[in-house]
Amino acid sequence: MTYFVAAYMVIWFVLFVFVFNMNRRLGKLDEELDMLEEAVGETM
């Protein structure tokens, strides 16, 4: 039973890290997209 609880905790930890990392990467992508939109807007 203790292995089951440990595996459950590890899975939730990995899921949390994955979601946190994706959120951070999407934030960076959004910033880059804003910069690109500004750059394209300036050339038009």
C-alpha positions as CSV (number, residue, x, y, z in Angstrom):
1,M,0.0,0.0,0.0
2,T,2.9,2.4,0.7
3,Y,4.2,2.0,-2.8
4,F,0.8,2.9,-4.2
5,V,0.7,6.1,-2.1
6,A,4.3,6.9,-3.1
7,A,3.5,6.4,-6.8
8,Y,0.4,8.5,-6.5
9,M,2.4,11.3,-5.0
10,V,5.1,11.1,-7.6
11,I,2.5,11.2,-10.4
12,W,0.9,14.3,-8.9
13,F,4.3,16.0,-8.5
14,V,5.3,15.3,-12.1
15,L,2.0,16.5,-13.3
16,F,2.3,19.7,-11.3
17,V,5.8,20.3,-12.6
18,F,4.6,19.7,-16.2
19,V,1.7,22.1,-15.9
20,F,3.9,24.8,-14.2
21,N,6.6,24.4,-17.0
22,M,4.0,24.7,-19.7
23,N,2.4,27.8,-18.1
24,R,5.9,29.4,-18.0
25,R,6.7,28.5,-21.6
26,L,3.3,29.8,-22.8
27,G,3.9,33.1,-21.0
28,K,7.3,33.5,-22.8
29,L,5.6,32.5,-26.2
30,D,2.9,35.1,-25.6
31,E,5.6,37.8,-24.9
32,E,7.4,36.9,-28.1
33,L,4.2,36.9,-30.1
34,D,3.5,40.5,-28.8
35,M,6.9,41.6,-29.8
36,L,6.5,40.1,-33.2
37,E,3.1,41.8,-33.7
38,E,4.7,45.1,-32.8
39,A,7.5,44.6,-35.2
40,V,5.2,43.7,-38.0
41,G,2.9,46.6,-37.2
42,E,5.9,49.0,-37.4
43,T,6.8,47.8,-40.9
44,M,3.4,48.2,-42.4
